[in-house]
Amino acid sequence: TRSVIRRMLGVQPRNTRKKVSVRPDGRGMPHSRVEGRSDYVLPPGRWGIMSDVHVPYHSRKAVETTLRWFHDRRVTGILLNGDFADCLQLGMWNVLAYRRSFVEEVEATSDFLDFLRKEFPRVRIVWKFGNHEERLRALYARAAPQLLDVPSADMPEILGLEQRGIEVLSNKERVSVGTMMILHGHEMRGGYSLSLIHISEPTRLLSIS
C-alpha cells in the first residue's frame, strides 16, 4: 500500500536495506534456518507396504487380504506408507455429520497397532506419516502454536509408538531403495491417492538384498 501511494505522489522510496555481499565461497550469505533432512534408506529384507489404510474407516476385507499376503510371503518388515490413521475429526472438512471423536479414533488406531504387532511379533514396522497423521500438528499450529511442544500435540507420543516398537518417520523423510523412491500421495505434485478402502488386493512386496 505504501509503495502505491508513493508512486501516485511521485516520491521515490529510499532503499534502507543493507546490501549483502556474497562471495564465491559463500561467505557473507545469511544463515539458513532450514534443518537438514536425509532420506530414510529401507534396510535389507522382504518388505510389505501398506498405504492409506485410514483406521478406523478401513476395509476389513482389504486388510485381511493384505496381512494374509504378508504372512504367505514371510515379510521381514512392514512399511506403513502414510495415512494409516485417518484423524477425520482433525481435518478441515465438515465433520458435524460424523458422530465420532478423535479419542475414539486414537483408541481404534492403538487397538489396530496392537493387533498388527501380535500378527507380526518379530517383524520390523516403520510408519511414515502422511498428510492425515500431520493433521494434529497442523491443527495446533493454526489454533495454538504455543502448545506445539506439549505431548498432546505429538502423534507418536499419543499412540505410544516407541513402546509398541514401531519406528516413526514424521519429519517428511523420503523413503529410498537404491535409486527408487517410495512416496505418499501428498508428496507428489498434484496429489494422488490409492486407498485400502477401495481396492481388494492393495499389497506390494519389495525384496532388498
PyMOL commands that set and color helices and strands:
alter all, ss='L'
color gray80, all
select helices_A, chain A and resi 2-9+60-72+88-90+102-119+135-143+145-147+151-153+155-159+185-187
alter helices_A, ss='H'
color red, helices_A
select strands_A, chain A and resi 40-41+45-50+77-81+124-128+166-169+175-177+180-182+204-208
alter strands_A, ss='S'
color yellow, strands_A
deselect
rebuild
show_as cartoon
